[in-house]
Amino acid sequence: MRNPVEEIMAKTIRQVTFELLRQLGITTIFGNPGSTEETFLKDFPKDFRYIQTLQEASAVGAADGYAQATRKPALVNVHTSAGLCNAMSNILTASMNKTPLIITAGNQTREMLLMEPWLTNVEPAELPKPWVKWSYEPVRAEDVPAAFMRAYAMAMQPPTGPVFLSIPLDDWDKPALGEPVARSLAGRVGPDPKRLAEFADLLSKAKNPALIYGAAIARGDGWKQAVALAEKLNAKVWAAPASERPPFPETHPLYAGGLPFAIGPLAKKLEGHDVAIVIGAPLFRYYPYVEGQYIPDGLRLLHMYQLTHPGGKLNFMGGEFGQFIEWRYYEQLEWFLLQYEHHQKHQDFIRAANAFYKATPALWADDHGWDGFEWVDADNA
């Protein structure tokens, strides 16, 4: 009879990955597979479902709609580089939609990658850029489950969006090093309360305010709050140009329609307003070019939109000396790398940088409060 350690070691990368997906609540997969994905689909679990489409772009499109409807991330499985290229149009759309998707594609057997045989994705991490938040091919088969966990976290952290994993076809049958490790993560961020109070004061004093709403309101399930603000101000509501989702009920009497795409016509629609605030949309998606003022005279334009990925950079365990793989709880760091000059120099650099950081309070003293944060004002650049 095998002991528990032997039982764990007997599990394959495929089994551990499916266990992780199960823990994360991802049991529906959309795709159009080929030979490089067959090893992933072998012994497909009965509690999962695979929705096969006729083409990879359709798979991504279906997954995009599914993720938006369920407010959960969706998993997409496409066929190596050719399938990924077929899917790119809808990956772009998912990126604009801020839809959390984990897109996977198989790659050739690791032992043959150097020779670039048929069906090789030569630069898999580069191919889907810039329309994914994160793109990666694990250095080792053993890192595949952890890569899925990181992909999930990257896709779900605001602003949400698609990510990509390339997985060589021979990885799935290799033995895993341990049980899957699922971690929880925060899915919401908040605005600067001081700037929020400033905006509220400007809106309350406005004589003729206008509200311009974007798709982020719908993604954040904020229709109720959007309606309450409009009714409180009794303000006209516009949908931002090219809004991916309806940001406001179009039957509401305060709804004025969608703003025009072009510069001149858009500014003309906002004439007569003294304050306008754009919430949940970029400023602005123009097309085509029509000459005119960007903002009409006398209008003060406010903007609330999540443009960047939150959080500072973290030098994770092992990163201080250039470890190639992510730290794993069940084994020590790869200290042997320090025998190599480049890794030793990297550790010396990090040590010196940490000493400088610690000795310079201006870099960290106010990190835990709003006093240590400042919005960039484009007008004062």
VENGI-V571788 format. One record per residue. N is the residue number from 1. RES is the residue in one letter. PHI is phi in degrees with one decimal (NA if undefined). BURIAL is b if it has 24 or more other ideal C-beta (glycine too) atoms within 12 Angstrom, else e. D_LAST is the distance of its C-alpha to the last C-alpha in whole Angstrom. Layout:
<<N RES PHI BURIAL D_LAST> <N RES PHI BURIAL D_LAST>>
This chain:
<<1 M NA e 70> <2 R -78.0 e 66> <3 N -81.5 e 64> <4 P -57.9 e 61> <5 V -63.8 e 59> <6 E -64.5 e 61> <7 E -62.9 e 60> <8 I -64.9 e 57> <9 M -65.5 e 57> <10 A -77.4 e 59> <11 K -75.2 b 56> <12 T -89.6 b 54> <13 I -56.4 b 50> <14 R -60.1 b 51> <15 Q -62.3 b 53> <16 V -67.1 b 50> <17 T -65.2 b 47> <18 F -64.5 b 49> <19 E -63.7 b 50> <20 L -62.9 b 46> <21 L -59.3 b 45> <22 R -62.9 e 48> <23 Q -64.4 e 47> <24 L -83.4 b 43> <25 G 78.2 e 45> <26 I -105.1 b 44> <27 T -122.3 b 48> <28 T -116.2 b 47> <29 I -123.7 b 46> <30 F -104.1 b 45> <31 G -178.2 b 46> <32 N -140.5 b 48> <33 P -83.4 b 49> <34 G -135.5 b 51> <35 S -65.1 e 53> <36 T -76.0 b 50> <37 E -110.0 b 50> <38 E -61.8 e 53> <39 T -68.5 b 53> <40 F -69.0 b 51> <41 L -85.6 b 53> <42 K -62.1 e 56> <43 D 53.1 e 58> <44 F -60.9 b 55> <45 P -62.6 e 55> <46 K -69.9 e 57> <47 D -89.0 e 55> <48 F -105.6 b 52> <49 R -129.9 e 52> <50 Y -114.7 b 51> <51 I -98.6 b 50> <52 Q -88.9 b 50> <53 T -114.1 b 49> <54 L -81.3 e 50> <55 Q -157.7 e 47> <56 E -63.7 b 44> <57 A -61.1 b 41> <58 S -65.4 b 43> <59 A -62.5 b 43> <60 V -67.2 b 40> <61 G -62.6 b 40> <62 A -64.1 b 42> <63 A -65.3 b 41> <64 D -59.8 b 37> <65 G -62.9 b 40> <66 Y -62.4 b 42> <67 A -65.0 b 39> <68 Q -65.5 b 37> <69 A -70.6 e 40> <70 T -90.8 e 41> <71 R 57.2 e 38> <72 K -134.5 b 39> <73 P -69.3 b 38> <74 A -120.5 b 40> <75 L -107.4 b 41> <76 V -122.5 b 42> <77 N -124.0 b 44> <78 V -119.3 b 44> <79 H -99.2 b 46> <80 T 37.4 b 44> <81 S -69.3 b 42> <82 A -63.0 b 44> <83 G -66.8 b 43> <84 L -64.8 b 40> <85 C -63.5 e 39> <86 N -60.3 b 41> <87 A -85.8 b 39> <88 M -60.1 b 36> <89 S -60.8 e 35> <90 N -84.1 b 36> <91 I -67.1 b 34> <92 L -57.3 b 31> <93 T -62.3 b 32> <94 A -62.6 b 32> <95 S -64.9 b 29> <96 M -65.9 b 27> <97 N -76.2 b 30> <98 K 57.9 b 28> <99 T -91.4 b 32> <100 P -76.1 b 33> <101 L -125.9 b 36> <102 I -106.0 b 37> <103 I -101.6 b 38> <104 T -119.8 b 41> <105 A -144.4 b 43> <106 G -76.5 b 45> <107 N -137.2 b 46> <108 Q -64.8 b 49> <109 T -56.4 b 51> <110 R -54.3 b 49> <111 E -61.9 e 52> <112 M -108.5 e 51> <113 L -58.5 b 48> <114 L -61.3 e 48> <115 M -84.8 e 50> <116 E 50.2 e 48> <117 P -73.5 e 51> <118 W -53.0 e 51> <119 L 74.8 b 48> <120 T -77.9 b 46> <121 N -92.0 b 42> <122 V -64.3 e 41> <123 E -128.5 e 38> <124 P -62.4 b 38> <125 A -72.5 b 34> <126 E -89.6 e 33> <127 L -58.1 b 34> <128 P -84.4 b 33> <129 K -73.3 e 29> <130 P -97.5 e 26> <131 W -94.8 b 28> <132 V -126.3 b 29> <133 K -73.5 b 27> <134 W -152.2 b 30> <135 S -141.4 b 32> <136 Y -159.0 b 35> <137 E -119.7 b 39> <138 P -55.3 b 40> <139 V -67.7 e 42> <140 R -129.2 b 45> <141 A -60.0 b 47> <142 E -62.3 b 47> <143 D -89.5 b 43> <144 V -60.6 b 44> <145 P -58.8 b 44> <146 A -65.2 b 41> <147 A -65.3 b 39> <148 F -63.8 b 40> <149 M -64.0 b 39> <150 R -66.7 b 35> <151 A -60.3 b 35> <152 Y -60.5 b 36> <153 A -62.9 b 33> <154 M -65.1 b 31> <155 A -67.1 b 32> <156 M -91.2 b 32> <157 Q -74.6 b 29> <158 P -62.9 b 26> <159 P -74.7 b 25> <160 T -64.3 b 28> <161 G 172.7 b 29> <162 P -75.8 b 32> <163 V -131.0 b 33> <164 F -135.9 b 35> <165 L -126.9 b 38> <166 S -105.2 b 40> <167 I -131.6 b 44> <168 P -54.9 b 47> <169 L -65.2 b 50> <170 D -86.8 b 52> <171 D -67.8 b 50> <172 W -65.1 b 51> <173 D -90.0 b 55> <174 K -77.4 b 54> <175 P -69.6 e 54> <176 A -83.8 b 52> <177 L -93.7 b 51> <178 G -179.9 b 51> <179 E -70.9 e 50> <180 P -67.0 b 47> <181 V -117.3 b 45> <182 A -95.4 e 43> <183 R -124.2 e 40> <184 S -88.7 e 38> <185 L -150.4 e 35> <186 A -79.0 e 32> <187 G -116.2 e 31> <188 R -136.0 e 29> <189 V -131.9 e 26> <190 G -121.9 e 24> <191 P -80.4 b 21> <192 D -67.9 e 20> <193 P -63.1 e 23> <194 K -67.8 e 21> <195 R -67.5 e 18> <196 L -61.8 e 21> <197 A -64.7 e 23> <198 E -63.1 e 20> <199 F -62.9 b 21> <200 A -61.0 e 24> <201 D -65.8 e 24> <202 L -63.4 e 22> <203 L -68.7 b 25> <204 S -67.9 e 28> <205 K -92.8 e 27> <206 A -67.5 b 26> <207 K -84.2 e 29> <208 N -145.6 e 29> <209 P -76.2 b 27> <210 A -131.0 b 26> <211 L -110.7 b 26> <212 I -120.8 b 25> <213 Y -103.2 b 26> <214 G -123.5 b 26> <215 A -64.6 b 28> <216 A -60.9 b 27> <217 I -65.1 b 29> <218 A -67.2 b 32> <219 R -60.8 b 31> <220 G -89.2 b 31> <221 D 56.4 e 34> <222 G -107.2 b 32> <223 W -57.1 b 34> <224 K -59.0 e 36> <225 Q -70.0 e 33> <226 A -64.3 b 31> <227 V -66.5 b 34> <228 A -61.6 e 35> <229 L -65.5 b 31> <230 A -62.0 b 32> <231 E -71.8 e 35> <232 K -62.8 e 34> <233 L -87.6 b 32> <234 N 51.4 e 34> <235 A -106.8 b 31> <236 K -64.9 b 31> <237 V -116.0 b 30> <238 W -109.6 b 29> <239 A -88.1 b 29> <240 A -62.3 b 26> <241 P -57.0 b 26> <242 A 57.2 b 28> <243 S -67.5 b 28> <244 E -68.6 b 30> <245 R -136.2 b 33> <246 P -62.9 b 34> <247 P -88.9 b 31> <248 F -160.0 b 33> <249 P -62.1 e 37> <250 E -75.0 e 38> <251 T -92.8 e 41> <252 H -71.8 e 39> <253 P -63.4 e 40> <254 L -86.3 b 36> <255 Y -74.3 b 35> <256 A -104.0 b 34> <257 G 106.4 e 34> <258 G -89.8 b 31> <259 L -69.5 b 28> <260 P -62.6 b 28> <261 F -77.5 e 27> <262 A -85.0 e 26> <263 I -59.7 b 23> <264 G -60.7 e 25> <265 P -60.3 b 28> <266 L -64.7 b 25> <267 A -60.8 b 23> <268 K -62.8 e 27> <269 K -64.0 b 28> <270 L -94.6 b 25> <271 E -62.2 e 27> <272 G 95.0 e 28> <273 H -89.1 b 26> <274 D -94.3 b 24> <275 V -138.2 b 22> <276 A -133.1 b 22> <277 I -124.4 b 21> <278 V -99.4 b 21> <279 I -122.5 b 22> <280 G 80.2 b 23> <281 A -152.8 b 22> <282 P -74.3 b 19> <283 L -106.1 b 17> <284 F -110.7 b 20> <285 R -89.8 b 22> <286 Y -88.5 e 23> <287 Y -177.7 e 26> <288 P -80.3 e 28> <289 Y -78.2 e 26> <290 V -129.0 e 27> <291 E -59.2 e 25> <292 G 159.9 e 24> <293 Q -71.2 e 21> <294 Y -72.4 e 18> <295 I -133.5 b 19> <296 P -66.6 b 22> <297 D -57.5 e 21> <298 G 85.0 e 22> <299 L -99.5 b 20> <300 R -102.3 b 18> <301 L -105.4 b 17> <302 L -106.7 b 17> <303 H -143.2 b 17> <304 M -128.9 b 19> <305 Y -160.1 b 19> <306 Q -88.3 b 20> <307 L -94.7 e 18> <308 T -125.6 e 18> <309 H -83.7 e 21> <310 P -74.5 e 22> <311 G 98.8 e 23> <312 G -87.0 e 23> <313 K -75.7 e 24> <314 L -122.1 e 28> <315 N -89.4 e 30> <316 F -73.6 e 33> <317 M -53.8 e 37> <318 G 97.7 b 38> <319 G -67.7 b 34> <320 E -69.4 b 35> <321 F -127.0 b 37> <322 G 77.7 b 36> <323 Q -65.1 b 39> <324 F -75.5 e 39> <325 I -108.4 b 40> <326 E -70.7 b 39> <327 W -61.9 e 40> <328 R -121.5 b 44> <329 Y -64.7 e 45> <330 Y -96.0 e 49> <331 E -152.7 e 48> <332 Q -76.6 e 47> <333 L -67.3 e 44> <334 E -87.0 b 45> <335 W -61.6 e 45> <336 F -60.6 e 47> <337 L -64.6 e 44> <338 L -70.0 e 44> <339 Q -75.2 e 47> <340 Y -96.2 e 44> <341 E -58.3 e 42> <342 H -63.7 e 39> <343 H -69.7 b 39> <344 Q -64.0 e 40> <345 K -65.2 e 37> <346 H -63.4 e 35> <347 Q -63.4 b 36> <348 D -61.6 e 36> <349 F -64.7 e 32> <350 I -64.5 e 32> <351 R -61.3 e 34> <352 A -66.7 e 32> <353 A -65.2 e 29> <354 N -64.9 e 30> <355 A -63.8 e 31> <356 F -64.2 e 28> <357 Y -60.6 e 26> <358 K -64.4 e 29> <359 A -82.9 e 29> <360 T -122.9 e 25> <361 P -56.1 e 25> <362 A -59.5 e 21> <363 L -82.0 e 21> <364 W -144.5 e 24> <365 A -57.8 e 25> <366 D -108.9 e 23> <367 D -63.4 e 23> <368 H -99.1 e 26> <369 G -141.6 e 24> <370 W -66.1 e 21> <371 D -66.4 e 20> <372 G -93.3 e 19> <373 F -126.1 e 17> <374 E -140.3 e 13> <375 W -72.1 e 12> <376 V -81.7 e 8> <377 D -98.3 e 7> <378 A -60.8 e 5> <379 D -74.0 e 6> <380 N -111.4 e 4> <381 A -69.2 e 0>>
